[in-house]
Amino acid sequence: MADIHFLGPLVRRGNYYCVEFPRFVSSELDSHARIKVKGTINGGDFEGTAFSTGEGTHFIMINAQLRQKFGLEVEEEVVVILDVVNDNEKGNEKIASQTGKNTPSD
């Protein structure tokens, strides 16, 4: 099951576009820092960073390429399904792919 799952609008904040996490979702993350995430936005693959707003919530930026790819417009409701990426797991996958082993201890 995904760590993060919600529906929210695509909004413009200054020079960038983003989807802000509901406060209850951010509070469950137990972090006020940037968090690496991977999953889907409206069913399309997404990998990036959830940034803290400094006000108890997080947001993900959606660049022009992704907006075009997913057909997203400002104020459109977006289905966000993400998992928090554990840096250790990602590092282990990289080591395994380089060595042909399943884990660094194999």
Secondary structure as the mmCIF struct_conf table of DSSP 4:
data_model
#
loop_
_struct_conf.conf_type_id
_struct_conf.id
_struct_conf.beg_label_comp_id
_struct_conf.beg_label_asym_id
_struct_conf.beg_label_seq_id
_struct_conf.end_label_comp_id
_struct_conf.end_label_asym_id
_struct_conf.end_label_seq_id
BEND BEND1 ASP A 3 ASP A 3
STRN STRN1 ILE A 4 ARG A 13
TURN_TY1_P TURN_TY1_P1 GLY A 14 ASN A 15
STRN STRN2 TYR A 16 GLU A 20
HELX_LH_PP_P HELX_LH_PP_P1 PHE A 21 PRO A 22
HELX_RH_AL_P HELX_RH_AL_P1 ARG A 23 LEU A 29
TURN_TY1_P TURN_TY1_P2 ASP A 30 ASP A 30
BEND BEND2 HIS A 32 ALA A 33
STRN STRN3 ILE A 35 ILE A 41
TURN_TY1_P TURN_TY1_P3 ASN A 42 GLY A 43
STRN STRN4 GLY A 44 SER A 52
BEND BEND3 GLY A 54 GLY A 56
STRN STRN5 HIS A 58 MET A 61
HELX_RH_AL_P HELX_RH_AL_P2 ALA A 64 PHE A 70
TURN_TY1_P TURN_TY1_P4 GLY A 71 GLY A 71
TURN_TY1_P TURN_TY1_P5 VAL A 74 GLU A 75
STRN STRN6 GLU A 77 VAL A 84
HELX_LH_PP_P HELX_LH_PP_P2 VAL A 85 ASN A 86
HELX_RH_AL_P HELX_RH_AL_P3 ASP A 87 THR A 99
TURN_TY1_P TURN_TY1_P6 GLY A 100 GLY A 100
BEND BEND4 ASN A 102 THR A 103
TURN_TY1_P TURN_TY1_P7 PRO A 104 SER A 105
#
